[in-house]
Amino acid sequence: MAKSIAEYPYHRRQYIGLILGPLVMVSLLLLPSPAGLDIEGWQTAAVALLMAIWWITEALPIPVTALLPLVLFPLFGIADIREAAIPYANPLIFLFMGGFIIALGMQRCGLHRRLAYFILSHMGASPAATLGGFMAASAFLSLWISNTATAMLMLPIAISVIEGLRATKESAPLSSPFAVALLLGTAYGASIGGLGTLVGTAPNALLAGFVLETYGLQLGFAEWMLLAAPFLLVLLTLAWLILTQVVFPGLHKEHGDQRVQMRQALKQLGPVSQAERRVSMVFALVAILWLLRPLIETMAPYLALNDPGIALFGAILLFLIPIDWQRGHFLMDWPTAEQLPWGTLLLFGGGLSLAASISDTGLANWLGDSFTLLSGLPPWVILLGIVAVVIFLTELTSNTATTSVFLPILGSVALSLGQPPLQLLIPVTLAVSCAFMMPVATPPNAIVFGTGLISTPQMARAGFYLNLAGMISITGISYWWVPLIFSPPLP
């Protein structure tokens, strides 16, 4: 049932953004374009600022703001409607669409829940090991399904563990250090796990679409997993260490083996269903094709495999494989598929359309040239500064929207500084997914905060340490790992 208008409160920052955005855009349009930038580039800057303000303040729903290029670019003569609309059909959007449908198939048959219980039932007995198990399970699931869905799945499991521990220790408060650490670890694991695959989180796919459109470089599924693996493993380990050794150093004093509870929960699910088996087979087939695509292309180039096509192939298979042929029940149906996050797909399109115009009109090069004053600084200092700005900015903004704004600008900044673009673009893309301090920063944070067991200062303290760890680790690993994966670098 649809909610009434009264159930959607409009906040002061949204009112401010609603008025400020058009005022800034009109003010820029009334001013002459600066030296070295033509009128189309200046108009693009005006539209970009309007979209950035509305994205930051959420004056309009974020996907609605993403539709502005289709209206304003033709209106101002920046691009015709066809040019503005082409990025909304970027192949990477269909990669995400196929991945979303496969994830919905896993959720429909309950396979994701079985995987979570299985992982948790094989972890150690100590509270720190239980926390590590939750973080590992969240990270693994978030490789394949959205971090929001992962957090929503893991939350009731975490609550059951917390309540079970309290039942064995009657004097223990519900919001004990272990409870807070477990909830934070669940959220952080979901966010960090998304770094590992192109379908794990939206900014990854947005980067892949941008470098394909701008540089003609295809970031494959297997290549991204190889690239992201060190970041994921290091950040997940640091998050666990920060929670168990820095924020909650007394965690080891709390006792309770939760493996029995997880095994009982796994047993209550019953034997693996036919639907779970068949979805597992489709999922395994898609994952294998993604990982082996470069080898298959070498051995059979006439097949012309691509990652979006593989994802859609798996999604279509779910509609073709029956559960009950006589009743016409299949692994996937359209009412379930309609639960796709269509807004995310629109946000992809709007971000790519904006990025294309920023590049095509010369605005990105003009902005990049203005950063030549930084050329005297060591590259790692520049990288650390940009990563720091992005990590703390995305505490208040959408990570996908932030990526859309930064990618075309930083690509040109890198070239103006004599750096390979991917040397800046990849760490920035990873950094936007490292918002750990604020409840509003990312859906997993908001989901666990909604339990009422975590205070904002608790999340901010743990998240601040993890933000610092993210800054240092992303900068350090990017500095030596990215050139190893992409050699020779982009011009």
C-alpha positions as CSV (number, residue, x, y, z in Angstrom):
1,M,0.0,0.0,0.0
2,A,1.4,3.4,-1.0
3,K,2.3,5.8,1.8
4,S,0.4,9.1,2.1
5,I,2.2,12.4,1.4
6,A,2.2,13.1,5.2
7,E,4.4,10.1,5.7
8,Y,7.3,11.7,3.7
9,P,8.6,14.5,5.9
10,Y,10.6,17.3,4.2
11,H,13.6,18.5,6.2
12,R,15.1,22.0,6.4
13,R,18.2,21.0,4.4
14,Q,16.0,19.8,1.6
15,Y,14.2,23.1,1.5
16,I,17.5,24.9,1.5
17,G,18.8,22.6,-1.3
18,L,15.6,23.0,-3.3
19,I,16.1,26.8,-3.4
20,L,19.9,27.0,-3.4
21,G,20.4,24.6,-6.4
22,P,18.5,26.6,-9.0
23,L,19.9,29.9,-7.6
24,V,23.4,28.7,-8.0
25,M,22.7,27.4,-11.5
26,V,21.0,30.6,-12.7
27,S,23.8,32.7,-11.2
28,L,26.4,30.9,-13.1
29,L,24.4,31.0,-16.3
30,L,24.2,34.8,-16.0
31,L,27.9,35.2,-15.6
32,P,30.3,35.0,-18.7
33,S,32.2,31.8,-19.1
34,P,35.8,32.0,-17.7
35,A,38.8,32.1,-20.0
36,G,39.7,28.8,-21.6
37,L,36.2,27.4,-21.2
38,D,33.4,27.7,-23.9
39,I,29.8,28.3,-23.1
40,E,28.7,24.6,-23.3
41,G,31.3,23.8,-20.6
42,W,30.1,26.6,-18.4
43,Q,26.5,25.5,-18.8
44,T,27.5,22.0,-17.9
45,A,29.2,23.3,-14.8
46,A,25.9,25.1,-13.8
47,V,23.9,21.9,-14.3
48,A,26.5,19.8,-12.4
49,L,26.3,22.2,-9.4
50,L,22.5,22.0,-9.4
51,M,22.6,18.2,-9.5
52,A,25.4,18.1,-6.8
53,I,23.4,20.4,-4.5
54,W,20.2,18.4,-5.0
55,W,22.0,15.1,-4.5
56,I,23.8,16.3,-1.3
57,T,20.6,17.8,0.2
58,E,18.2,15.2,-1.3
59,A,16.0,18.1,-2.3
60,L,14.4,15.7,-4.8
61,P,14.7,11.9,-4.6
62,I,18.2,11.1,-5.8
63,P,17.1,9.1,-8.9
64,V,14.8,11.9,-9.9
65,T,17.7,14.4,-9.9
66,A,19.6,11.9,-12.1
67,L,17.0,12.5,-14.8
68,L,17.9,16.2,-15.1
69,P,20.5,15.7,-18.0
70,L,17.7,14.4,-20.2
71,V,15.8,17.7,-19.7
72,L,18.5,20.4,-19.2
73,F,21.3,19.2,-21.6
74,P,19.0,19.5,-24.7
75,L,17.4,22.7,-23.3
76,F,20.8,24.5,-23.1
77,G,22.2,23.0,-26.3
78,I,24.8,21.0,-24.4
79,A,23.8,17.8,-26.1
80,D,20.7,16.6,-28.0
81,I,18.3,14.1,-26.4
82,R,19.9,11.1,-28.1
83,E,23.4,12.0,-26.8
84,A,22.1,12.7,-23.3
85,A,20.1,9.4,-23.2
86,I,22.8,7.0,-24.5
87,P,24.6,6.7,-21.1
88,Y,21.3,5.5,-19.6
89,A,21.8,2.3,-21.6
90,N,25.4,1.8,-20.8
91,P,26.3,-1.9,-20.8
92,L,27.3,-1.7,-17.2
93,I,23.8,-0.8,-16.2
94,F,22.7,-4.2,-17.6
95,L,25.5,-5.9,-15.7
96,F,23.9,-4.5,-12.5
97,M,20.4,-5.4,-13.7
98,G,21.4,-9.0,-14.3
99,G,23.2,-9.1,-11.0
100,F,20.2,-7.7,-9.1
101,I,17.9,-10.3,-10.6
102,I,20.3,-13.2,-9.6
103,A,20.5,-11.7,-6.1
104,L,16.7,-11.6,-5.9
105,G,16.7,-15.3,-7.0
106,M,19.0,-16.1,-4.1
107,Q,16.7,-14.2,-1.7
108,R,13.5,-15.7,-3.0
109,C,14.6,-19.3,-2.3
110,G,16.4,-18.4,1.0
111,L,19.8,-19.4,-0.3
112,H,21.4,-16.3,1.1
113,R,20.1,-17.1,4.6
114,R,21.5,-20.7,4.4
115,L,24.9,-19.4,3.3
116,A,25.0,-16.9,6.3
117,Y,24.1,-19.6,8.9
118,F,26.7,-22.0,7.3
119,I,29.5,-19.5,7.5
120,L,28.6,-18.5,11.1
121,S,28.3,-22.1,12.3
122,H,32.0,-22.7,11.4
123,M,33.5,-19.8,13.2
124,G,35.3,-19.8,16.5
125,A,33.7,-19.8,19.9
126,S,35.0,-16.5,21.4
127,P,33.1,-13.2,21.0
128,A,35.9,-11.9,18.8
129,A,35.6,-14.9,16.6
130,T,31.8,-14.6,16.5
131,L,32.3,-11.0,15.4
132,G,34.7,-12.0,12.8
133,G,32.3,-14.6,11.5
134,F,29.5,-12.0,11.2
135,M,31.8,-9.7,9.3
136,A,33.0,-12.4,7.0
137,A,29.4,-13.6,6.3
138,S,28.3,-10.0,5.6
139,A,31.3,-9.3,3.3
140,F,30.8,-12.5,1.4
141,L,27.1,-11.9,0.8
142,S,27.7,-8.3,-0.1
143,L,30.0,-9.5,-3.0
144,W,26.9,-10.7,-4.8
145,I,23.8,-8.9,-3.3
146,S,23.5,-5.3,-2.3
147,N,24.9,-4.1,1.0
148,T,21.4,-3.0,2.0
149,A,19.9,-6.5,1.5
150,T,22.9,-8.0,3.2
151,A,22.5,-5.8,6.3
152,M,18.8,-6.5,6.4
153,L,19.4,-10.2,6.2
154,M,22.2,-10.3,8.9
155,L,20.4,-7.9,11.3
156,P,17.8,-10.4,12.7
157,I,20.5,-13.1,13.0
158,A,22.7,-10.6,15.0
159,I,19.8,-9.7,17.2
160,S,19.1,-13.4,17.9
161,V,22.7,-13.9,19.0
162,I,22.6,-10.8,21.2
163,E,19.3,-11.9,22.9
164,G,20.7,-15.5,23.3
165,L,23.8,-14.1,25.0
166,R,21.6,-12.0,27.3
167,A,19.5,-15.0,28.2
168,T,22.6,-16.8,29.4
169,K,23.7,-13.7,31.4
170,E,20.6,-12.2,33.0
171,S,22.4,-9.1,34.2
172,A,23.9,-8.3,30.8
173,P,22.4,-5.2,29.2
174,L,21.0,-5.6,25.7
175,S,23.3,-2.9,24.4
176,S,26.5,-4.5,25.8
177,P,29.9,-3.8,24.2
178,F,29.6,-7.2,22.3
179,A,26.1,-6.2,21.0
180,V,27.3,-2.8,19.7
181,A,30.4,-4.4,18.2
182,L,28.4,-7.1,16.5
183,L,26.0,-4.6,15.0
184,L,28.8,-2.3,13.8
185,G,30.7,-5.3,12.4
186,T,27.7,-6.4,10.5
187,A,27.2,-3.0,8.9
188,Y,30.9,-2.5,8.2
189,G,31.3,-6.0,6.7
190,A,28.4,-5.3,4.3
191,S,30.0,-2.1,3.2
192,I,33.5,-3.4,2.8
193,G,32.4,-6.6,1.0
194,G,30.8,-4.6,-1.8
195,L,34.3,-3.5,-2.8
196,G,35.1,-6.9,-4.1
197,T,33.1,-7.2,-7.3
198,L,31.7,-5.0,-10.0
199,V,28.2,-5.8,-8.9
200,G,29.0,-5.4,-5.2
201,T,28.3,-1.7,-5.0
202,A,27.2,0.9,-7.5
203,P,30.3,3.1,-7.6
204,N,32.4,0.1,-8.9
205,A,30.1,-0.4,-11.9
206,L,30.0,3.4,-12.4
207,L,33.8,3.5,-12.7
208,A,33.8,0.6,-15.1
209,G,31.3,2.4,-17.3
210,F,33.2,5.7,-17.1
211,V,36.6,4.2,-18.1
212,L,34.9,2.3,-21.0
213,E,33.3,5.4,-22.3
214,T,36.2,7.7,-21.8
215,Y,39.3,5.6,-22.3
216,G,38.0,2.6,-24.1
217,L,39.3,0.3,-21.3
218,Q,37.2,-2.6,-20.3
219,L,37.3,-3.5,-16.6
220,G,36.4,-7.2,-16.5
221,F,34.8,-9.0,-13.6
222,A,37.8,-11.2,-12.9
223,E,40.2,-8.2,-13.3
224,W,38.2,-6.2,-10.7
225,M,38.2,-9.0,-8.2
226,L,42.0,-9.4,-8.5
227,L,42.3,-5.6,-8.1
228,A,40.0,-5.3,-5.2
229,A,41.0,-8.4,-3.2
230,P,43.9,-6.7,-1.2
231,F,41.7,-3.7,-0.3
232,L,38.8,-5.9,0.9
233,L,41.0,-8.2,2.9
234,V,43.0,-5.4,4.5
235,L,40.0,-3.2,5.3
236,L,38.0,-6.1,6.7
237,T,40.9,-7.2,8.9
238,L,41.5,-3.6,10.1
239,A,37.8,-3.2,10.9
240,W,37.8,-6.4,13.0
241,L,41.0,-5.3,14.8
242,I,39.7,-1.8,15.5
243,L,36.5,-3.1,16.9
244,T,38.1,-5.8,19.1
245,Q,41.3,-4.1,20.1
246,V,40.7,-0.4,20.0
247,V,37.0,0.5,20.5
248,F,36.0,-2.5,22.6
249,P,39.3,-3.9,24.1
250,G,37.4,-5.8,26.8
251,L,35.4,-7.8,24.3
252,H,37.3,-11.0,25.1
253,K,35.9,-11.0,28.6
254,E,32.4,-11.7,27.3
255,H,31.7,-15.4,26.9
256,G,29.2,-17.5,24.9
257,D,29.6,-20.0,22.1
258,Q,27.1,-19.0,19.4
259,R,28.0,-21.9,17.0
260,V,25.4,-24.2,18.5
261,Q,22.7,-21.6,18.0
262,M,23.8,-21.1,14.3
263,R,23.8,-24.8,13.7
264,Q,20.3,-25.1,15.2
265,A,19.1,-22.3,13.0
266,L,20.7,-24.0,9.9
267,K,19.1,-27.3,10.9
268,Q,15.7,-25.6,11.2
269,L,15.9,-24.5,7.6
270,G,15.6,-28.2,6.7
271,P,17.3,-29.9,3.8
272,V,18.5,-27.9,0.8
273,S,15.5,-27.3,-1.4
274,Q,15.4,-28.0,-5.1
275,A,15.0,-24.3,-5.8
276,E,18.2,-23.6,-3.7
277,R,20.1,-26.2,-5.6
278,R,19.1,-24.8,-9.0
279,V,19.7,-21.2,-8.1
280,S,23.1,-22.3,-6.7
281,M,23.9,-23.9,-10.1
282,V,22.9,-20.8,-12.0
283,F,24.9,-18.6,-9.6
284,A,28.0,-20.9,-9.9
285,L,27.7,-20.9,-13.7
286,V,27.6,-17.1,-13.9
287,A,30.5,-16.7,-11.5
288,I,32.6,-19.2,-13.4
289,L,31.9,-17.5,-16.7
290,W,32.8,-14.1,-15.2
291,L,36.1,-15.4,-13.9
292,L,37.0,-17.5,-17.0
293,R,35.8,-15.0,-19.6
294,P,39.3,-13.9,-20.6
295,L,40.4,-17.5,-21.1
296,I,37.3,-18.3,-23.0
297,E,37.8,-15.3,-25.3
298,T,41.3,-16.5,-26.0
299,M,40.2,-20.0,-26.8
300,A,36.9,-19.2,-28.6
301,P,37.0,-15.5,-29.7
302,Y,33.9,-16.0,-31.9
303,L,31.7,-16.3,-28.7
304,A,32.3,-12.6,-27.9
305,L,31.4,-13.0,-24.2
306,N,31.0,-9.9,-22.1
307,D,30.2,-9.5,-18.4
308,P,26.8,-7.8,-18.8
309,G,25.7,-10.5,-21.3
310,I,26.7,-13.2,-18.8
311,A,24.8,-11.5,-16.0
312,L,21.6,-11.2,-18.2
313,F,22.1,-14.8,-19.3
314,G,22.0,-16.0,-15.7
315,A,19.0,-13.8,-15.0
316,I,17.0,-15.1,-18.0
317,L,17.9,-18.7,-16.9
318,L,16.1,-18.1,-13.6
319,F,12.9,-17.4,-15.6
320,L,13.4,-20.5,-17.7
321,I,14.2,-23.1,-15.0
322,P,11.1,-24.6,-13.3
323,I,10.5,-25.4,-9.7
324,D,7.1,-27.0,-10.4
325,W,6.5,-27.4,-14.1
326,Q,2.9,-28.5,-13.8
327,R,1.9,-25.4,-11.8
328,G,4.1,-23.1,-13.9
329,H,6.4,-22.1,-11.0
330,F,9.9,-21.0,-12.0
331,L,13.0,-19.9,-10.1
332,M,12.1,-16.3,-10.8
333,D,8.9,-14.5,-11.7
334,W,8.2,-10.9,-12.8
335,P,6.6,-9.7,-9.6
336,T,9.8,-10.6,-7.7
337,A,12.0,-9.1,-10.5
338,E,10.0,-5.8,-10.2
339,Q,11.6,-5.4,-6.8
340,L,14.8,-4.3,-8.7
341,P,16.2,-1.1,-7.3
342,W,15.2,0.8,-10.5
343,G,16.3,4.1,-8.9
344,T,19.9,2.9,-8.7
345,L,19.8,2.1,-12.4
346,L,18.5,5.6,-13.2
347,L,21.3,7.0,-10.9
348,F,23.8,5.2,-13.0
349,G,22.5,6.7,-16.2
350,G,22.3,10.2,-14.8
351,G,25.8,10.0,-13.4
352,L,27.3,8.7,-16.7
353,S,25.4,11.3,-18.7
354,L,26.7,14.1,-16.5
355,A,30.2,12.6,-16.6
356,A,30.1,12.4,-20.4
357,S,29.1,16.0,-20.8
358,I,31.8,17.2,-18.3
359,S,34.4,15.4,-20.4
360,D,33.0,16.3,-23.9
361,T,32.5,20.0,-23.3
362,G,36.1,20.4,-22.0
363,L,35.0,21.2,-18.5
364,A,37.0,18.3,-17.0
365,N,40.2,19.4,-18.8
366,W,39.6,23.0,-17.7
367,L,39.2,21.9,-14.1
368,G,42.2,19.5,-14.4
369,D,44.4,22.3,-15.6
370,S,43.5,24.4,-12.6
371,F,45.2,21.7,-10.4
372,T,48.6,22.0,-12.0
373,L,49.7,24.0,-8.9
374,L,49.7,20.6,-7.1
375,S,52.3,19.2,-9.5
376,G,55.1,20.0,-7.1
377,L,53.7,17.7,-4.4
378,P,54.6,14.1,-4.1
379,P,52.0,11.9,-5.8
380,W,51.2,10.0,-2.6
381,V,50.4,13.2,-0.8
382,I,47.9,14.3,-3.6
383,L,46.4,10.8,-3.5
384,L,46.0,10.8,0.3
385,G,44.4,14.3,0.3
386,I,41.9,13.4,-2.4
387,V,41.0,10.1,-0.7
388,A,40.6,11.9,2.7
389,V,38.3,14.5,1.2
390,V,36.1,11.8,-0.5
391,I,35.9,9.6,2.5
392,F,34.6,12.3,4.8
393,L,32.4,13.9,2.1
394,T,30.6,10.7,1.5
395,E,29.6,10.6,5.1
396,L,27.0,13.2,4.1
397,T,26.4,12.4,0.4
398,S,25.3,9.5,-1.8
399,N,28.4,7.4,-2.7
400,T,27.1,6.9,-6.2
401,A,26.4,10.6,-6.7
402,T,29.8,11.5,-5.3
403,T,31.4,9.1,-7.7
404,S,29.5,10.6,-10.7
405,V,30.7,14.1,-9.9
406,F,34.4,13.2,-9.1
407,L,35.3,10.7,-11.8
408,P,35.4,13.0,-14.9
409,I,37.1,15.8,-12.9
410,L,39.8,13.6,-11.3
411,G,40.5,11.8,-14.6
412,S,41.6,15.2,-16.1
413,V,43.3,16.2,-12.9
414,A,45.5,13.0,-13.1
415,L,46.4,13.8,-16.7
416,S,47.3,17.4,-15.8
417,L,49.6,16.1,-13.1
418,G,51.2,13.6,-15.3
419,Q,49.6,10.6,-13.5
420,P,47.8,7.6,-15.0
421,P,44.0,8.4,-14.5
422,L,43.3,5.0,-12.9
423,Q,45.9,5.9,-10.2
424,L,43.4,8.4,-8.9
425,L,40.1,7.0,-10.1
426,I,40.3,3.5,-8.5
427,P,41.2,4.7,-5.0
428,V,38.5,7.4,-5.1
429,T,35.9,4.8,-6.2
430,L,36.9,2.6,-3.3
431,A,37.0,5.5,-0.9
432,V,33.3,6.5,-1.5
433,S,32.3,3.1,-0.1
434,C,34.2,3.7,3.1
435,A,31.7,5.8,5.0
436,F,31.6,4.4,8.5
437,M,31.0,7.3,10.9
438,M,27.4,8.5,10.5
439,P,24.1,6.6,10.5
440,V,23.0,8.5,7.4
441,A,26.2,7.8,5.5
442,T,25.2,4.4,4.0
443,P,22.1,2.1,4.3
444,P,23.9,-0.6,6.4
445,N,24.8,2.0,9.0
446,A,21.2,3.3,9.1
447,I,19.8,-0.3,9.4
448,V,21.9,-1.2,12.5
449,F,21.4,2.2,14.0
450,G,17.7,1.7,13.8
451,T,17.8,-1.0,16.4
452,G,18.3,1.6,19.1
453,L,21.2,-0.3,20.6
454,I,23.9,2.0,19.1
455,S,24.4,5.6,19.9
456,T,25.6,8.1,17.3
457,P,28.8,8.8,19.4
458,Q,29.6,5.1,19.5
459,M,29.2,4.8,15.7
460,A,31.1,8.0,15.1
461,R,34.1,6.9,17.3
462,A,34.4,3.5,15.7
463,G,33.8,4.9,12.3
464,F,36.4,7.6,12.7
465,Y,39.1,5.1,13.4
466,L,38.0,3.0,10.5
467,N,37.9,6.1,8.2
468,L,41.5,6.8,9.1
469,A,42.5,3.2,8.5
470,G,40.7,3.4,5.1
471,M,42.5,6.5,4.1
472,I,45.9,5.1,4.8
473,S,45.3,1.6,3.5
474,I,43.6,2.7,0.3
475,T,46.3,5.2,-0.4
476,G,49.1,2.8,0.4
477,I,47.8,-0.2,-1.5
478,S,46.7,1.9,-4.5
479,Y,50.1,3.4,-4.8
480,W,51.8,0.1,-5.6
481,W,49.0,-2.4,-6.5
482,V,47.1,-0.4,-9.2
483,P,50.2,0.0,-11.4
484,L,50.9,-3.7,-11.1
485,I,47.4,-4.7,-12.3
486,F,47.3,-2.1,-15.1
487,S,50.6,-2.1,-16.9
488,P,51.3,-0.2,-19.0
489,P,49.2,2.5,-17.5
490,L,46.7,4.6,-19.4
491,P,48.2,7.6,-21.3
